[in-house]
């Protein structure tokens, strides 16, 4: 069982390479490396100023911060996991408590 946050992922924004390796998101990691290397190569060959290269890097990281958890959900689905519930909670522990509290209630006939 895996609980995945729905929303912005700060670790995916600040350290996307490490975050994707940690969560074994190999396809997203390859995409990240290809896009980042491609933009760096284009920037180097066309003489982009450093500030523009930095901005493009931040935009790539922003995208992965916004979509990182969705990549994680899709990766888990490919590995055979099934999404069974959406839980609104302030943190992972509260989400686990709410999920298991609902699952332990007897079904009424």
Rosetta silent file (secondary structure, phi, psi, omega in degrees, C-alpha in Angstrom):
SEQUENCE: XXXXXXXXXXXXXXXXXXXXXXXXXXXXXXXXXXXXXXXXXXXXXXXXXXXXXXXXXXXXXXXXXXXXXXXXXXXXXXXXXXXXXXXXXXXXXXXXXXXXXXXXXXXXX
SCORE:     score description
SCORE:     0.000 S_00000001
   1 L     0.000  133.981 -178.395    0.000    0.000    0.000 S_00000001
   2 L  -131.563  131.045  173.246    1.332    3.388   -0.995 S_00000001
   3 L   -99.564  125.618 -179.366   -0.059    6.798   -0.111 S_00000001
   4 L  -120.486  124.503  179.315    0.691    9.423   -2.769 S_00000001
   5 L   -64.797  141.130  173.435    0.076   13.095   -2.131 S_00000001
   6 L  -102.581  106.124 -179.010   -2.077   14.921   -4.661 S_00000001
   7 L   150.437 -168.928 -175.540   -0.450   18.277   -5.148 S_00000001
   8 L   -66.608  137.369  178.166    2.866   20.053   -5.491 S_00000001
   9 L  -109.325  106.434  179.936    5.981   18.050   -4.622 S_00000001
  10 H   -63.364  -42.692  177.532    8.688   20.251   -3.133 S_00000001
  11 H   -61.673  -36.650  178.154   11.377   17.554   -3.294 S_00000001
  12 H   -67.054  -26.523  177.204   10.570   17.000   -6.991 S_00000001
  13 H   -78.278  -47.739 -174.515   11.015   20.749   -7.500 S_00000001
  14 H   -79.985  -39.602 -178.524   14.254   21.214   -5.555 S_00000001
  15 L  -134.675   65.242 -173.159   16.036   17.919   -6.255 S_00000001
  16 H   -60.669  -38.364 -178.063   14.166   16.276   -9.143 S_00000001
  17 H   -61.365  -49.876 -179.775   16.988   13.952  -10.182 S_00000001
  18 H   -66.102  -41.602 -178.460   17.355   12.453   -6.692 S_00000001
  19 H   -61.617  -42.691 -179.710   13.583   12.398   -6.123 S_00000001
  20 H   -69.282  -37.285  175.217   12.952   10.430   -9.326 S_00000001
  21 H   -64.883  -43.862 -179.529   15.695    7.923   -8.506 S_00000001
  22 H   -57.768  -41.152 -177.936   14.316    7.525   -4.966 S_00000001
  23 L   -94.237    7.996  178.008   10.829    6.748   -6.303 S_00000001
  24 L    54.955   46.905  178.385   12.160    4.649   -9.212 S_00000001
  25 L   -97.735   73.714 -171.281   10.565    6.846  -11.866 S_00000001
  26 H   -66.755  -41.006 -179.948   12.896    5.781  -14.641 S_00000001
  27 H   -65.759  -42.598  177.167   10.844    7.029  -17.586 S_00000001
  28 H   -65.177  -37.451  179.128   10.377   10.441  -15.964 S_00000001
  29 H   -64.755  -44.810  177.840   14.082   10.522  -15.127 S_00000001
  30 H   -62.063  -42.787  177.914   15.078    9.797  -18.726 S_00000001
  31 H   -60.268  -45.578  179.688   12.643   12.485  -19.909 S_00000001
  32 H   -59.673  -47.997 -177.728   14.087   14.968  -17.407 S_00000001
  33 H   -64.121  -43.426 -179.135   17.676   14.257  -18.436 S_00000001
  34 H   -64.517  -45.396 -179.140   16.892   14.455  -22.178 S_00000001
  35 H   -66.172  -46.373 -179.176   14.945   17.719  -21.841 S_00000001
  36 H   -63.390  -44.175  179.623   17.511   19.327  -19.514 S_00000001
  37 H   -66.856  -39.935  178.352   20.449   18.220  -21.678 S_00000001
  38 H   -61.892  -46.094  179.083   18.643   19.308  -24.837 S_00000001
  39 H   -66.782  -37.412  177.551   17.902   22.757  -23.451 S_00000001
  40 H   -64.919  -42.187  178.607   21.463   23.091  -22.141 S_00000001
  41 H   -64.526  -44.860  178.421   22.839   22.100  -25.541 S_00000001
  42 H   -62.712  -43.197  179.302   20.556   24.466  -27.407 S_00000001
  43 H   -62.984  -40.490  179.886   21.406   27.247  -24.973 S_00000001
  44 H   -67.157  -45.387 -177.347   25.120   26.650  -25.341 S_00000001
  45 H   -69.869  -32.556 -177.736   25.034   26.491  -29.137 S_00000001
  46 H   -95.979   -4.662  175.682   22.811   29.537  -29.555 S_00000001
  47 L    76.910   34.038  175.716   24.513   31.618  -26.853 S_00000001
  48 L   -57.471  144.919  173.337   21.587   32.076  -24.461 S_00000001
  49 L   -67.552  154.512 -177.832   22.450   34.304  -21.523 S_00000001
  50 H   -59.173  -34.239 -178.902   22.990   32.465  -18.232 S_00000001
  51 H   -65.338  -35.830  177.948   19.888   34.053  -16.703 S_00000001
  52 H   -70.131  -39.403  177.390   17.696   32.545  -19.441 S_00000001
  53 H   -62.969  -40.667  177.502   19.287   29.120  -18.964 S_00000001
  54 H   -64.120  -42.906  179.045   18.620   29.368  -15.224 S_00000001
  55 H   -62.382  -42.881  177.994   15.003   30.360  -15.862 S_00000001
  56 H   -63.352  -39.775  176.255   14.507   27.401  -18.223 S_00000001
  57 H   -62.242  -42.154  177.811   15.976   25.065  -15.595 S_00000001
  58 H   -65.656  -36.036  178.068   13.592   26.439  -12.982 S_00000001
  59 H   -66.473  -39.502  176.324   10.656   25.991  -15.358 S_00000001
  60 H   -62.178  -45.725  179.411   11.600   22.350  -15.913 S_00000001
  61 H   -64.447  -37.411  177.265   11.824   21.836  -12.147 S_00000001
  62 H   -61.710  -43.408  177.744    8.495   23.626  -11.663 S_00000001
  63 H   -58.630  -46.172 -179.679    6.872   21.254  -14.139 S_00000001
  64 H   -69.851  -29.972  174.014    8.238   18.223  -12.277 S_00000001
  65 H   -65.342  -39.750 -179.980    7.167   19.737   -8.961 S_00000001
  66 H   -74.698  -38.865 -173.245    3.634   20.129  -10.287 S_00000001
  67 H  -105.456   -3.231 -175.251    3.412   16.787  -12.098 S_00000001
  68 H   -55.853  -45.267 -179.613    5.808   14.608  -10.101 S_00000001
  69 H   -68.733  -29.443  174.144    3.156   12.911   -8.000 S_00000001
  70 H   -68.367  -40.020  174.202    1.102   12.199  -11.116 S_00000001
  71 H   -59.569  -40.139 -179.209    4.157   10.545  -12.672 S_00000001
  72 H   -65.262  -42.565  178.319    4.491    8.539   -9.481 S_00000001
  73 H   -62.229  -43.483  179.521    0.836    7.410   -9.583 S_00000001
  74 H   -65.357  -38.580  178.052    1.159    6.309  -13.214 S_00000001
  75 H   -64.134  -42.140  177.992    4.372    4.432  -12.449 S_00000001
  76 H   -64.587  -38.746  178.642    2.692    2.611   -9.561 S_00000001
  77 H   -63.943  -38.991  177.072   -0.261    1.728  -11.808 S_00000001
  78 H   -65.522  -27.471  178.887    2.126    0.223  -14.375 S_00000001
  79 L   -86.252    2.948  174.580    3.624   -1.885  -11.579 S_00000001
  80 L   104.702    0.353  177.418    0.216   -3.325  -10.699 S_00000001
  81 L   -76.389  151.590  178.693   -0.996   -1.007   -7.938 S_00000001
  82 L  -122.867  136.620  176.568   -4.636    0.085   -8.000 S_00000001
  83 L   -78.081  124.460 -175.591   -5.996    3.385   -6.773 S_00000001
  84 L  -115.862  -16.519 -178.287   -8.657    2.579   -4.214 S_00000001
  85 L  -161.408  153.555  168.253   -9.426    5.850   -2.448 S_00000001
  86 L  -112.044  121.351 -177.078   -8.966    9.601   -2.351 S_00000001
  87 L  -117.618  130.533  175.608   -8.384   10.778    1.189 S_00000001
  88 L   -95.131  118.262 -178.433   -8.372   14.412    2.263 S_00000001
  89 L  -154.829  162.631 -178.636   -5.855   14.854    5.059 S_00000001
  90 L   -84.864  -21.245  177.929   -3.167   17.254    6.223 S_00000001
  91 L  -154.123  176.555 -175.964   -0.368   14.663    6.242 S_00000001
  92 H   -63.953  -39.823 -178.505    0.401   11.013    5.457 S_00000001
  93 H   -64.012  -44.433  177.569   -0.316    9.785    8.988 S_00000001
  94 H   -63.866  -38.808  177.288   -3.767   11.363    9.056 S_00000001
  95 H   -61.131  -42.885  178.398   -4.488    9.924    5.603 S_00000001
  96 H   -63.332  -45.153  178.683   -3.565    6.443    6.849 S_00000001
  97 H   -58.757  -47.609 -178.706   -5.768    6.822    9.928 S_00000001
  98 H   -64.510  -41.356 -179.613   -8.747    7.972    7.855 S_00000001
  99 H   -62.311  -50.094 -176.894   -8.277    5.255    5.255 S_00000001
 100 H   -72.209  -27.891  176.595   -8.054    2.419    7.765 S_00000001
 101 H   -65.591  -40.797  178.847  -10.892    3.822    9.910 S_00000001
 102 H   -70.312  -38.797 -178.276  -13.252    3.663    6.936 S_00000001
 103 H   -68.683  -26.885 -177.237  -12.025    0.174    5.914 S_00000001
 104 H   -87.956   -9.014  178.461  -12.612   -1.250    9.398 S_00000001
 105 L   -70.559  135.517  178.412  -16.219   -0.110    9.664 S_00000001
 106 L   -66.998  141.484  177.912  -18.660   -3.009    9.243 S_00000001
 107 L   -75.998  135.355  178.421  -20.700   -2.879    6.064 S_00000001
 108 L   -90.317  142.272 -176.173  -24.405   -2.387    6.655 S_00000001
 109 L   -87.692    0.000    0.000  -26.750   -4.683    4.818 S_00000001
